[in-house]
Amino acid sequence: MSDEIYYDPYDYEIDANPHPIWKRMRDEQPLYYNEKYDFFAVSRYQDVRDMSVDWQTYSSHYGSVLELIDAGPEVIEVMRNMLFEDPPIHDLHRSILARAFTPRRINDLEPQIRALCCEYLDAQVGSGGFDYVGELARKLPMMVIGMLLGVPPEDRDYLRELADASVHRDEGETDFNTSAQVKSMEYFASHAALRKANPEEDLTTTLVGAEFDDTMTGERRKLTDEELTQYLSLVSSAGNETVTNLIGWTGIVLARNPGERQKLVENPSLIPNAIEELLRYEAPSPIQARLVMKEVEIHGQTVPKGSKMALLTASANRDGRVFADPDPDTFAVERKLDHHVTFGHGVHFCLGAALARMEGRIALEETLKRFPSWEVDEADAEMVHTSTVRGWEKLPIVF
């Protein structure tokens, strides 16, 4: 093995376990440059946190995915939503969604989320095992988002497939295919029109009727049809893939750490903290991209204006400079933890964080009630590989 560090987010072998390379980057090359794909990367916690806040220097306006930044303005405009915006327009759009995405609305979903988990898991009681992703992790998030948006149950699998397709990349592929996003926008344009004619008690209806003061123009107005479809498509896709991966990582990390799992069986009050530790230990969305808007010096090196910068949030979460007790590569459900960057930091902190935490917590609570012990058939497990999310496509657990 060469002593040279090489990190490639499109390489399946590296992505299967990037933590050893990320550790070397943190220790030996905290500002890394990939010549093949022409991007810089930071891997230490403080660098990731600082750049997440400094949106004037590290802009999201040109996309938050490495290959999207290279795709050109036409593609970016198709994909445009508030993840791909900077203040002040980002703050305006975020404030509208935040009014609709209230804690009360999220908390009201808990009984329905628990009922879904019980339905999916009860069907597996008495079996010798099942695909934890296929039968739970992949089903739950889109059903929940569908309830939130008022999407009919028969349409939710279709939207999940579009969300999956929008982030999928074959190994080494860097072209950005917008077809899934276009189909999602078409669906939600129709759904928003339906809610204008037939209001219901859902987030879509709330957004359709929302009035706000547009600080860019000075007028009071409602969302345009285009803005509505962007909001709805964003909520649909963002709430699907990452929560699926969180639940999938729950299945395999606890199987690999049976002693920690037993602590949760004996003391379920530890489960909320265990979800935080899972989010730190294996971040479902490990990489965020930015465009560098001015020449900067980082760790003694010059980064030119116009460079792509990858913020390795999953690496930051294992930085021993911050997470030292116990060792950052140790999964510990009792770790004192309140500052991982899995949900981002600063203006782009994830609005759906509370919902994701709730889904992860309930899924784990209901799993442990029925199945206090399991193993994973890792030889038959399959990973999801993209440049922005990391998790499991198939995770057979056995009892």
FIGUTOR-785749 format. One record per atom (N, C-alpha, C): y negated, x, z. Coordinates in pm, whole numbers, plus 50000, padded with zeros to 5 digits. Layout:
<tidos>
YXZ
...
</tidos>
This chain:
<tidos>
501205008450000
500005000050000
498755008750000
497825005649911
496575013249902
495715010750024
494925020950061
494005019350172
492785011250131
492585009250002
491425001849953
491564987049989
490474981250037
490484966950069
490274959149939
491144949349917
490934940349804
491134926049852
490074917949839
490154903849875
489834895449752
490724886049722
490604877549604
490944863249646
489974854049650
490244840349695
491104832449598
491304837849477
492104830749377
493544835849371
493874845649453
495204851749453
496084844349555
497154837949508
497994830049596
498654838449706
499074850549672
499744858949771
498794862749883
497574866049849
496574869249951
496244856850034
496074845649965
495674833350032
496754828050127
498014831950104
499084827450193
498844832250336
498264844150350
497894849350483
496764859350467
495524854450457
494394863450437
493904870350564
494434866450680
493864871350807
493934886550823
495014893450782
495004908050794
493914914650710
493684909450589
492634915050504
491264911850563
491084899750610
489804896250672
489514904850794
490534908150871
490324916850988
489844930650943
490474935950839
490034948950787
488594948050736
488264937150671
486894935550622
485904935250737
486234927750842
485334927150958
485124940951019
486214948751028
486154961651096
485624972851008
485994972650880
485704984050793
484654981350686
484544968950641
483674965750529
483054951850550
482164950650648
481634937350682
480814930950570
480294939150479
479774933750353
480714938450243
481434929450185
482444932650085
481944928349947
482304936149846
481954932349708
483204931849623
483414920649555
484524918949462
483984920649321
484374931649257
483854934649124
484404925249018
485674921449032
486324913048930
485594899748913
485234893449024
484594880349019
483104881049055
482594892949078
481174895349099
480604886849213
481154888549333
480574881849449
480634891149570
479714889249662
479724895749791
480354886249892
480784891750006
481364883450111
481044889450247
480734880650343
480584884850483
481684878250564
482204885750660
483394881450733
483194880750884
482094886350935
481854886051079
481144873151120
481424869051243
480894856451295
479364855851286
478684866151335
477234865551342
476604864951203
477174872251108
476654871850971
476814857950911
477994852150928
478224838650874
477274828550938
477124829551067
476244820151139
474794821851096
474334834251086
472944836851048
472644832050906
473564834750813
473334830750674
473404815650657
474214809050739
474314794450733
472984787850769
472234794250855
470934788950898
469834792250797
469914803950735
468844808850647
469014803550505
468734790550489
468924784350358
467874788950256
466734794150304
465734799150209
466254811350133
467054819750200
467604831750137
468964829050074
469784820950141
471154818350095
471244803450059
471004800549932
470784786849887
472084779849848
472134766849878
473234758349836
472904750549709
471684751949660
471204743649549
472044745449423
472654757049408
473424759849287
474934758249309
475274751649418
476684749149448
477134756749571
478154751449638
478714758049756
480144762649731
480514763549603
481824768249560
481584779749463
482294790849479
482024802849399
482034799849250
483084793149201
483174790949057
482174780649008
481704771849098
480704762049057
479354768749029
479024778949107
477764786149084
477724792048943
478874796448895
478964802248761
479094791948650
479284779348687
479634769248586
478454764848501
477234767048549
476054763248472
475444750248522
474154748048488
473414736548542
473984722948502
474594721948383
475134709048341
476264704648433
477154714048466
478274710948554
477774708148695
476834716148742
476324714248877
475684700548892
474974695948791
474324682848800
475354671648807
476484673248740
477554663248751
478074662748894
478204674548955
478764675549090
477714673249200
476464671849165
475374672049260
475544661749372
475434666549496
475334658049613
474614666249720
474504661049839
473664668149937
474264681249985
475564683649959
476134696749989
475534707449899
475054703149784
474494712449686
472974710949680
472364709649797
470914708249807
470384716449924
469124719949916
468404726350026
467314716950074
466754719150195
465594711450238
464424713550141
463544703650125
463474691250204
464334679750150
464754680450021
465504669249966
466834667350039
467454678450082
468704677450157
468494669750287
467414672650359
467164666150486
466944651150468
466274647550360
466044633350331
467364626250309
468194631750221
469474625450190
470404625250311
470404635950387
471274636550505
470864626150608
469574624150627
469094614750728
469534600450695
469604597250567
470034583750527
471514581950557
472334591850521
473764590750547
474044590850697
473284598550772
473484599050917
473244585550981
472304577750929
472044564350984
473234555050961
473944557350850
475114548950820
476364554150888
476404567250914
477594573850970
477424575051121
477184563951188
476814564251329
478034566451419
477824571951539
478934573451634
479624560151663
478874549351673
479484536451701
480424532251587
479974534151463
480814530451349
482104538751350
481974551651381
483144560351385
484074556451499
483514554351618
484334550851734
485064537551715
484444528351643
485084515351619
486344516651534
486504528051466
487684530151382
488904534551462
488724538751586
489834544751660
491064535751668
490954522951703
492164514651709
492894513851574
492134513251466
492754512351334
493424525551296
492784536851331
493394549951304
494694551351382
494674547151507
495884548351589
496994539251534
496624527351491
497624518251436
498264524251310
497464530651226
498014537051106
498964548251144
498554556851239
499424567751282
500754562351336
500664551851416
501884545951472
502774540651360
502194534051263
502974528651151
503694539851077
502964550651044
503564561450966
504644568851046
504374571351174
505304579151255
506494570951303
506284558251335
507404549751378
508474549051269
508044549651143
509004548951032
509934561051029
509544571851100
510344584251098
511194585951223
511024577051322
511814578151445
513294576051412
514124584951463
515554584251436
515984592151315
515024597651242
515354606051126
515634620251172
516164628251083
516384642251115
515174650851087
514134644651032
512914651850998
512234645250880
511034649850846
510304643950734
509194653450690
508584650250576
507464658150526
506204654050602
505764662650692
504634659250780
503344657050701
503194664050591
502024662050507
502164649250425
503294647950356
503464636550268
503474623150338
504034622750460
504204610050531
503104607150632
502284617050665
501204614750762
499894620950719
499874634250706
498594641350686
497884637150558
498634634450452
497994630650327
497624615850325
498404607550393
498154593150392
496954589050476
496884594650597
495924589750695
494454590950653
493974602850610
492534604250587
491964594750482
492664592950370
492104584250268
492164569550309
493174565650388
493184552050441
491994549850533
491664559950613
490524558850706
489214558250628
489044567250532
487824567150451
487724554050374
488864549050327
488864536250257
488374525050346
488814524850472
488334514750567
486834516150589
486384528550602
484964531050627
484094526150511
484554528550389
483774525150270
484054511050218
485084504450272
485434491350221
486184491550090
486894502650064
487694503849942
489014496249960
489414488049864
490684480849878
491864490349896
492844486849978
493984495850004
494694500349877
494774491649777
495504495249655
494784505849571
493514508649601
492764518749525
492714532249596
493174532949719
492934544949800
493774556849754
494994554749708
495794565849657
495154571849532
494604563349448
493914568049327
492744577149363
491954573149461
490814581349502
491264594349567
492374593849642
492894606149700
493324615849590
493974610749487
494394619349376
493184625749307
492104618149292
490894623749232
490284634549322
490264632049454
489734641949547
490554654749543
491884653349538
492754665049530
492494672749401
492394665449290
492214671849159
490884679149149
489874674049218
488534680049205
488474694049266
489364697249362
489334710549423
490504719349381
491514713449312
492694721349276
492354731949173
492924743949192
492824754649094
494194761149080
494624763548957
495824771648937
495484786148970
496484794248996
496254807949039
495414815548937
494334821548984
493444829248898
492454820948819
492554807648824
491674799048745
490304798248811
489264800148731
487904799348784
487034789548708
487564783148604
486794772848534
486734760348620
485594753248614
485414741448697
485564729048610
486564720748642
486844708548567
486174696848638
485264690148570
484494679348632
485094665548607
486214664848537
486734651648496
487064642848616
487654648648721
487994640748839
486734635548908
485704643948914
484444639648976
483814628348896
483844629348763
483274618748678
483994605548703
485324606048712
486104593848737
485784587948874
485614596648974
485254591949107
483894585149106
482934591049036
481604585149027
481654571648957
482474570648852
482604557948781
483174547248872
484184551048952
484774541349043
483734536449144
482994545649203
482074541749309
480814534949255
480474537249129
479404529449068
479794514749063
481054512349027
481554498549023
481664492749164
482104500849259
482254496149397
480884492749458
479884500849432
478544498149484
477974485349423
478214483249293
477754470949227
478414458649290
479694459949324
480404449049388
479794445649523
479434456149600
478864453749732
477434448149724
476714451249618
475394445149600
475534430049584
476574425949513
476794411749490
477524405049606
478384412749674
479204407149782
479194416649902
478174415949986
478084425050101
479224422850200
479634433850264
480654433450368
480194441950485
480994442550591
480674450850707
481274464750686
480694472550596
481204485950570
480054495250538
480384508150530
479364518250506
478724516650369
479494512450270
478934510450136
477804500150139
478044488950206
477014478650216
475784483950289
476004491950393
474884497850467
474034506550375
474694514850294
473944523550204
473254515650093
473904505350043
473294497049938
471984490949988
471954486750114
470764480150167
469764489150235
470094502150248
469224511250322
467864513150254
466794511550330
465444514550282
464914526550360
464164534850292
463664546950356
462364551350291
461614559450365
460374565250312
460714578150240
460514578450111
460794590350031
459674600350052
459944610650129
458914620550160
458534628950039
459334628449933
459024635949811
457984628649726
458024615149729
457124607249644
456114599049724
456374597049854
455494589049937
455764574149931
456764569949855
457064555649842
458214551649934
458254538649966
459384533250039
460334526949937
461594530449944
462514525949840
463944525549891
464834520649803
466274521049828
466874532349745
468134535349771
468824545449691
469004540649548
468864549849454
469154546549315
470664545049297
471074539149185
472504537849158
473174551549155
472504561449098
473084574949091
473244580849231
472224579249315
472314584449452
473424577549530
473574564549511
474634557249579
476014562749543
476254564649414
477564569449372
477804583749421
476754591849427
476904605449479
477284605249627
476624596849705
476944595549847
478384591249866
478784580649798
480114574849818
481204584449773
480994591149661
481974600749612
482094612549707
480974616949764
480994628049860
481794624249984
481514612550041
482224608250162
483724607250134
484074602050017
485474600349981
486204613649972
485624623149900
486314635949879
486264644750003
485114645450070
484974654350185
485844649750301
486064636750313
486854631750424
488344631950400
488754636450282
490164635950246
490854649450263
490464659150182
491204671650173
491194679550304
490024680450367
489934688950486
490704683050604
490654669750622
491394663750733
492894664450708
493304662650583
494714664550548
495184678450590
494364688450561
494744702250595
494734704550745
493794698650818
493784699950963
495084694751022
495504682850980
496734677151034
497944685350991
497944690150867
499034698650822
499154711450903
498014717750931
498044729951012
498544726951154
498244714951204
498764711051334
500294711851335
500914706751227
502364706651221
502984720351224
502424729951151
503064743051142
502634752451254
501374751851296
500914760851402
501624757651534
501794744951565
502474741351689
503964744651682
504564743751564
505964747751551
506124762751574
505144770451528
505194784951546
504814789151688
504234780051763
503814782951901
504364772251995
505674771752013
506284760952092
505854760752238
505524772352294
505054772552432
503734765252447
502834767152351
501544760152354
501744745252331
502664741852242
502954727652217
503474720952344
504324727952418
504884722252541
503794719452643
502764727752646
501644725152736
500994711652704
500914708252576
500314695652535
501204683852570
502504685852558
503454675352596
503324672352746
503214682852824
503144681252970
501754676853017
500734680152940
499364676952980
498564672552856
498694659852815
498004655152694
496474656252701
495904657752820
494444659152829
493954671952761
494874681252732
494504693652662
494374691552510
494794680052461
494844677952315
493484679352247
492394673552299
491104675552231
490734690352216
490974698352321
490674712552311
491624719552215
492874714652210
493834720352116
493384718051972
492774706651944
492244704051809
491124713851777
490254716751874
489204726751851
489804740451822
490854743951896
491504756751876
492184757251738
492794746251696
493374745651562
492314747351455
491174741051474
490064742451378
489584756851371
489564763551485
489174777651486
490244786351423
491464784051461
492574792951426
492914792351277
492904780551219
493164778951076
492174768851019
491024773650977
489974764850926
490414758350795
490364745150784
490784738450660
489924742250539
488654745350562
487764749650454
487244763550488
487934774150444
487654787550497
486514795050429
485994790150317
484994797650241
483884788450195
482644792550217
481484785350164
480664795350082
480184790949968
479444799949879
477954796749881
477144807049859
475704805549850
475174814649738
473984811649689
473304820349593
472174827549665
472104840649652
471094848849720
469774847849643
468724843249712
467464839949644
466454851349644
466724862049718
465854873649715
466674885849752
466224897549714
466954909849747
466974911649899
468154914649953
468294916550098
469134928950123
468974934350245
469814945550288
470744940750398
472034942950380
473044938450477
473974950150505
474094953850630
474954964850671
474704977450586
473404980050565
473014992250495
473154991850345
473534980450289
473694979150145
472694968950090
472264971249966
471354962049900
472124951449824
471774938949848
472344927649775
471254922149684
471444923049552
470374918749460
470144903649461
468944899849427
468614885849404
469534880349296
470004867949314
470884861949215
472354864549238
472704871749345
474114874649375
474784862449437
476074861449417
476884851349487
477324857149621
477244849049725
477644853249859
478674843449913
479824848549954
480854840250017
480764841850168
480604830750238
480604830650384
482024827250428
482734836950483
484134835150520
484224829250661
484074816150669
484034809550798
485354811150875
486474810950803
487764812550871
487934826450928
487374836450863
487374849950917
486474850851040
485294844751030
484354844851143
484984839151269
485844829151250
486484822651364
487514831451434
487874842651372
488804851951438
488134865451466
486834865351473
486094877651502
486224880951651
486844892351680
487044896551818
485764899651892
484654901051821
483374903151886
482914890551959
483514879251922
483134866351980
484304859652051
485474859951988
486654853052042
487644863352093
487384868552211
488184879752261
489134876152374
489004864352432
489794861052550
490454847252534
491724846952492
492584858452458
492284863752318
493114872952273
492994879052141
492764868252034
491844870551939
491494860051841
492634855751750
493644864351733
494794860551650
495864853151730
495564850251855
496454842451940
496014827851940
496964818751921
496674804451931
496844800252076
495764795252138
495784792252281
495084778952306
495844768752344
495274755352359
494324754352478
494354763852567
493454763652683
492264773152666
492084778452546
490954787452521
489634780152547
488704786552616
487364780952634
486604783052504
486224772052441
485794772752301
484774761852272
483624765952220
482634755752182
481744760352068
482134770751997
481194776051898
481874781551772
482994775651730
483544779951602
482654774651489
482824779951369
481964775951256
482754768551148
483864762551186
484674755251089
483904743851024
483044737051099
482254726151043
480894730850992
480734743850979
479454749250933
478494751251049
477264754551012
476214756851112
474884754951042
473924749251115
472614747351055
472524734250978
471734734250870
471414721750801
472634715150739
473664723050708
474844717450644
476004714950741
475724714250871
476794710950964
477414697550924
478734697050925
479474685650870
479164672550943
478684662550868
478404649550926
479674642350970
480784645750907
482044639250940
482854646151047
482254655651119
482994663451218
483624654551325
482884644751374
483414636151480
484604628151431
484534623251307
485654615651251
486874624551231
486664636651180
487764645951159
488444649351292
487644651951395
488204654851527
489024643151579
488504631051561
489204619251609
490544617551537
490544618951404
491784617551328
492814628051370
492354640551386
493254651151429
493814648651567
492954644051658
493394641551796
494424630251801
494134619151735
495034607651741
496364610951674
496314617851560
497544621651491
498424630351580
497804639651653
498584648451741
499104640751863
498274632251920
498724624352035
499954616051999
499874609051888
500974600151850
502204607851804
501994619551743
503134627951704
503894632451827
503194637651927
503864643052046
504534632152129
504014619952125
504674609052197
506084606652144
506234608152013
507524605151950
508394617451929
507714628551898
508444640751861
507884652651940
508344654652062
507794665552144
508204679452097
509164680152006
509624693251959
510074692151814
509734702051735
510184702551595
510074716851544
510744719251434
510604731751360
510194728551218
509694738651147
509304736951007
510274744550919
510754738050815
511564744650713
510604752150620
510194764150664
509154771250591
509604775750452
510914777150432
511404780950299
511134770050197
511004757650244
510784746450153
509354741150160
508514747550241
507114743350253
506314748850136
505254741550097
504394745749986
502934745050027
502184755449995
500774755950031
499884750149922
498694745749965
497604742249875
496714754449864
496394758449742
495524770049722
494314766149637
493124767249692
491904765949614
490934776349667
489784777349604
488804787149652
488014781949772
488204769349809
487394763749917
488214757650030
489444753150004
490264747450109
491614754450112
492254753950228
493524760850246
494384752550341
495604749650298
496464741350381
497824739650318
498414727550335
499804725350297
499944713350207
500644715250098
500994704550005
502264697350052
503174704950109
504454699650155
504844707050282
505204699750388
505534706150516
506714698750580
507954702550542
509114695750599
509354700150743
509304690450836
509604693450975
511004687951006
511724694951093
513084691051129
513214690851281
514084681851329
514254680151474
515584685951517
</tidos>
